[in-house]
Amino acid sequence: MKILVTGGSGFIGSSFIRMLLESKDFFVVNMDKLTYAAKGKNLEHMKISDNKRYKFVHGDICDSRLVEKVFEEEKPEIIFNFAAESHVDKSIVNSYLFEKSNILGAGNIFRSAIEHGTKRVVQISTDEVYGSIKKGSFFEEDKLNPSSPYSASKTAAELIALSYHKTYGFPVIITRSANNYGEYQFPEKLLPLFITNLIDGKKVPLMWSTENPGLNQRDWLHVEDNCRAIWFVSQNGDDGEIYNIPGENERTNMYMTQLLLDQFGFGEEMIERIEHRKGHDFRYSISGEKLKDLGFIYNHLDLKEEIGKLVEWYKNNSDWWRPLKK
Ligand code: NAD
């Protein structure tokens, strides 16, 4: 089976390609623009970029002619659209690239897929499309209420995909996953930033105020479980359906910070209090009932154990992350 993965050089996409290539039945084409987020050369570091069942196309999904050419030449049977600008803080400073790649770029993929009669497209989305929830959890049919330009751009792409499903029968599935963590995450995101700072004996910047001393809550999902769940719904889900992929591990940012400080034997003196970001969502929580009803089973639910392994990985792979912090 030939599979097109866009944004496959980033954090989740590279983990997804590594998983796919474990099966001899798949040939994977990765189309990636190689933004700053791909600077780590994850696939090269994983030693799979020269795999005979892997092909790289350097390109931007906003380039509709190139997208069309890739569809024409490769004729993928299934597509996973991971390509996106993904850092919320960057979207607050300048949202232009987010609107371009996450909405217009996604639209190019959808239209070419329709044109070529592609059997299935999986649009990778996020729990952030729901916005914040004080109590309880969001279900797939709940109202969308994004807070940042990033999450608004992901919401827009979803709505375009679903409108194409209603209008043209576009065979799309949407996944909304929680906060991913794992190997090869760019050290701008909370866990790798904190871990790599602590390895270097530097303080960790925690968003803090007297009313909200680091109590924002996130649901932590191991990247390998996310990749397995994305593949699982692509094979077992239905066209036009949305699937939440929670992490089943909701924790406050303060809890996660303390967990890391404990791993390094440091105390709270290593926390640098910084202002909350504008529109900082307090809590994300999504229900995984639909995913579980479909039969998905998690492999990595012991957060403390997984974080311990992750800290070891970053300690042993400073050749990968150190150049990215410059
Ligand atoms: P990432 O920033 O690590 O990787 C994104 C990749 O997309 C990079 O390789 C980049 O070069 C590529 N890219 C960006 N714009 C492109 C364009 N116009 N054309 C082609 N390639 C382009 O992001 P990630 O954390 O791996 O996230 C992947 C997807 O998962 C995104 O769609 C994101 O919205 C979604 N998601 C991420 C999380 C998370 O916790 N990281 C959670 C839920 C959903």
Residues whose N, C-alpha, C, O or C-beta is under 5 A from the ligand:
A	BS01	NAD	G7 S9 G10 F11 I12 G13 M31 D32 K33 L34 T35 A37 A38 G59 D60 I61 C62 N81 F82 A83 A84 E85 S86 S101 G105 I124 S125 T126 D127 S177 A178 N179 N180
